[in-house]
Amino acid sequence: MTQETRSSPTQPTPRYLEGLSDGELLEAVRAGSSEEYGILFERYRRTALRVASRYSSDTHLAEDAVHEAFASILSAIRSGFGPSQTFGPYLYSSVINAMRRLNLRKLREKPMDIETLEGALGRTDERFAGVTTDDLVQTVLRSLPPRWQEVLWYLEVEAMAPREVGPILGLTPNATVALHRRAKVGLRLRYLRELLPAAENPACHNTSKLIPTYALGTLKDKQIGKMKEHLKSCTNCATSLSEVLEAGIQRRSPVAPGSTSG
């Protein structure tokens, strides 16, 4: 945010300006005046901070988003764009967009640790904690589509509700829940694939890739039969399945280690 915009709210302003409407203040700002923008800053700053705080528990990040939003709107107005009648809705939309950018930047700069992703990974066994490292979690996380990374960040790290995250992602609450579910399944699948050793037997290559999916209970019905038949005769893949199950990742439906029954 520019120094002019940051300092203007602290400078004395004529009292008559405080009674002007948003449209009148914006018209003056568009004409080149700066005092009126200070009035808008004071009028909407607290509410803007409350809006920003919905999308992060980091108060400094929220303040940065508010200042960034005010600065970008001032720049837009002076370029002939931006709001002309009502200021609040335009500001709040800009604050939400700024929070999204800053949260994404924070996601790239501050890795999520194992504990943070406990819920997303779906660990049900404490032994799992000794199986992996933070570096592996970060590798897997970075391999996910950006939208999956975003929804995991907001719902798992920031502990936000789907109804709060929806507007940021441009989704309804139900669509946000569905995206979160896909992201968690994707995270778990890729994580388990990283844990599994490469198949030494060429005949096991295709089957071994499906072991995490089978273990999580998300393998397609037509592939389950083939998987069970293969497990009956392949000790290596049966062992890999057991190792995956012992990792303690939460499954959609239970699968007993080495099970081949229908």
Disulfide bonds with the S-S distance in Angstrom:
none
